[in-house]
């Protein structure tokens, strides 16, 4: 390395903080850390700092928390740090073109997909949901488009059949910092090359919505399995179940673990085929899915064998698991 770079870092969640930690432990100089303003959290709605800010405080780094970069004062403040490059990881704020061009080497971003596939807010979840065999991180030179910048470096990892969004998140949190440090080394020596993305191959990773979590049993078992894993830890796949009490109460039940059952199914989609301590097997449009860990309302997630100890009367062979009934109260 010829000369350490002066770096402005911008990020918010733990994923970003892990990249900041790598920079702090590198030969480079972090001259400022940008993160969004503190937000109310918890029952008391106490203002809470994000993971990136907490790490910056621990390391006595200058912290900036502009609401946006529309104000001239915010733009001038960033320019005063005279940074060589700005590293952006899951920041959550749109950077205007004047910010993108302020650092000497511009702004680079660590994105959680193999661009141009899955540009946008939820690349990890959408990649898993779609059944991609692999994913990774892309370090790109930022431009005014949404994840459309030229690619400097990529790092790949395999998506396993038991991966959830949470486990993929951790894989990419390991890949990203290493790829980032490697990219900065190339930029320091002036040997980095940026490759233009092929827009014809681009896909968009829409932000997750709570409504997507409602299970549709008319999908195939493979599709449902991927959705269940993609929605962990949020918003968590769920279904509405009507018990067999006199009041026919409905209960929203979350699915934390399931697996595909390769079998020929003749029962209607959403029907319970079998129940034992290993799981509740439910018919789908093609094949069946075994529900192995569920969370009943106001309870913690439990294996099926523990749930059956108290609710065996709920889950009986032939019973139908329904979709959401907006005319009924879900308890």
N, C-alpha and C positions, 0 to 999 in steps of 0.2 A: 504494500500500500504506500503510495507516494505521500499522501497528505490526508489527515482525517477531515471529514466533511462536517460542516456546521449544519445541523439538522433541526428543522421545526417538525414536531410530531403532532398529528391530529387524530384522535380516536376516542372511543367511548367505552365499549364493554370489555369484559375480561379477554376476549379474543384480541382486541387491540392492545390491551395492557401487556399481554405476553410478547407482542412485537416490540413494545416500548422497552420492556425488560432486556430484550436482546440488544437493543441499541445502547442502553445504559452500560451494558457489559462489553460493548465493542470499543474499538479505538476512536469511534466518532464522538462528536460533541453534540449533545441535545441542548440546544440553546433556548427552546421554549416548547411547552406542551399546550395544545389547544384541545378543549373538550366543551361539550354543551353546558349551559348553566345547570346548576343543581336542580333536581326535581323532587317534588313531594313523593314520599313512599311510605308504605306501611299504614297501619290503622290510624296512627297519629298524624299522618301526612307531613312528617318531618322532612325538611330539605335534606336530600342525600346526594353525596358526591358519587360519580361513576368510578369504575375500577381504574380507569386511566388516571383520573385526578388523584386518587388515593396513592397510586404508585408514584406519581410526580411529587406529591407532598412528602412521601417517605424519602425521596432522593433530593429534596430541596431544589427542584427545578422550577423555573418561572412558569406560571400558569395563566392562560388567557381563556376566557369563556364568553366570547361574543355571541349575541343572539343570532346574528348573521353577519355577512360581510358587506352589507349595503352601505353602511356608514363609512364616510371617508376616514374617520378617526380609526376605525378597525383596520382598514387597509393600510393606513400609514403606520400603525403600531406593528403590524406584521412585517412591513418593509424595514423597520428599524432594527430588526433582528439580523438583517443582512445574511440570511441563510443561503447555503449552497443548494439545498434541496428541501422540499417539504414532503414528508412521508404521511400518507393518509390511509388509515385502516378503520373501517366501520365507524366513520365519524358521524354521519347522519345529517350533515349540513351541506348544502349545495355551494360549491366554490365558483364564484364568478371568474370570468376570464382574466381580470386584472390580478387576481390572487394566483391563478395557475401560472402566470408568467413572471411573478415577482421574484421567486428564488432563482439563482443563477442557472441552475439545472432544471428548473421547473418543479412540478409536483408529480410524485409517483404514488400509485395505489396498489395495495395488496387485496386482490379480489378472490373470493372463495369458489372459483370454478375455473375450468379450462376454457377460457374465452376463445372464440366469440360465443360459446354456448353459455346460457344462463347469465346474461346480463341482468342486473336488477337487484331487488331487495332480499330475495330468499333463495340464493343459488344452491345452498347445501340441501335444503328441503326439496326443492324442485328436481334436483338431480337424482336424489334417492327415490322420490315418488315416481319418476319417469322410468326407473329401472336401468339407469346408466351403469355400465360395468366399471367405470372409473371416474374420478373427479380429481381435484387438485387446487392449486393456487396459481394465479397469474399476477406477475408484477408488471404493471403497465404505466406508460407515460400518460398522465391525465390530459384530456382535452375537454372542451365544453359539452361534449355528448355524455350520455349515461353509459359508462363502462365501454366506451368505444375507442379508447386511446390505443396507441401502438404498444405491442407487447415486447417487453425486454427479456423476461425469463419466466419459465413455467416449471412447476414441480407436480408430479402425479402421485396418486395413491389409488389402490383398488377399493371398490365398494363391496364389502362382504355381504352375504345373505342375511346376517344377523345385525348389520349396522343400523343404528338409529341416527337421527340428526344430531343427537348429543354425542355419540361416539365418533361420527364423522367430523363434527366440530373440533373434537380433541385431536383427531388426526391432522386436520388442517392447521390447528394451532401449533403443532409440532413442525409441520412443513414450512409454514409461512415465514417465521423468523429466520430460519436458515436461508431460504430463498431471498429474503430481503437483504441480509448481510452480504450474500453473494452478489446481488445486484449492485449494491453500493460499492463493492470492491471494483466491479467493472466500470462503474461511473467515475470512480476516483482515478482510474488509469486511462479513462477515455476510450476504453475498448468495447463499450456496450453498443449493441445494435438493436434498434427497435423495429419490429415487424408489424406491418399494417394488418389489421383484422380483416377477415373475409366476411363482409356484412351479409352475404347470401347464406352463410351458415349460422347466423346469429339466432338465438332463442332468448325469450324474456322470462325471468323468474319473478312472477308477480308476488307481492307481499302476501303473507298468509292471512287468512280471515277465519274468525271463529266458526262461521257457518260451514266451512269446509270440513270441520271435525266430525260432523254428523255422518255416521256410517250409512252407506247405500249398499244393501245386501245384493242388489242386482248387478254389482260389479263382480269380476272374477275373484277367486281366492288370492291369486297372485297380486292383482291390483290392490285389494284390500290390505294384504300383508305389507305392501310397500307404503301405502298411506299411513297405516298404523305406526310404522317405524319412522316415517318422515315427520309425523306430528308429535314426536317425543323430543324435547320435553314440553312443547307448546304447539298447538292448543290442546293436544291429546285427543285421539279419536274416541268417539263416544256414541252410545245408542240409547234410545228411550225404551224402557222395559215396563210393561204393565203387570203388576203382581196379580195373584189369584185371590186376593182378599175381597170382601164384600164391596169395598169402596173402589176397587180396581185402581189403586193409586199408581201413578207413573213415576219412574225413577230414572234419572240420568246416570248412566254407568259409563265410566271411562275404561279404556283398554290400554294397559301398559305393556302387555306382552302377548303375542299370538304366533301361530305358525301355520303354514299351509298343510292341508291334508290332501294328498293325491288320491282321490277316490271318485268313483262315479256317483253322482247325486241325482236322485229322483224327486226328492222333497222340494217344496217351494223355497225360493230364496228367503233367508231369514228364519227358517225353521230349525229348531234344535234337533240334531240327529242323535247325539249321544251325550251322556254326562257321566264323568267319573273324576277321581281325584287328580287326574292329569290335565283335565280341561273340559270345556264345553264346546262341542263340535257343532258348528252352524253351517247350514247349506248356503251356497252362493250361486251366482249365475253359472259358474263353472268351477267344480271342485268344492271343497269345504275348508273352513278355517277353524282352528282350535284356539279358543280363548283361554289363556293360561294364567294371566295376572289381571285382575279387575279392581276397580276402585268404586265402591258403593258411595252414595251421597253422604257427605260429612264423615267419611271414614278414610283410613289410609289404604293404599294399594296392598292387596293380599293375593297369594296364590289361590287357585280355585279350590284346592282341598280345604283351606281354612274358611273360605266363603261358604262352602257347602255345609260346614258344621252348623252354621246358623241360618242359612237360607236355602237349604236343599229343596224346599217346597216351591221356591220361585222357578228354578230351572229344571223343567221336566221335559222328557223326550216328546217331541211333537208341538211344544209350545212355540209361538211365533214371536220373534223379536221385532218390534215395530219401529218405524221411523218416527220422527218428531210429529206430535199431534199438537198443533198450535192452539187448539181449543181446550186443552187440558192443562192442569197445573202440574208442573214437574217438581217433585220434592227431592 
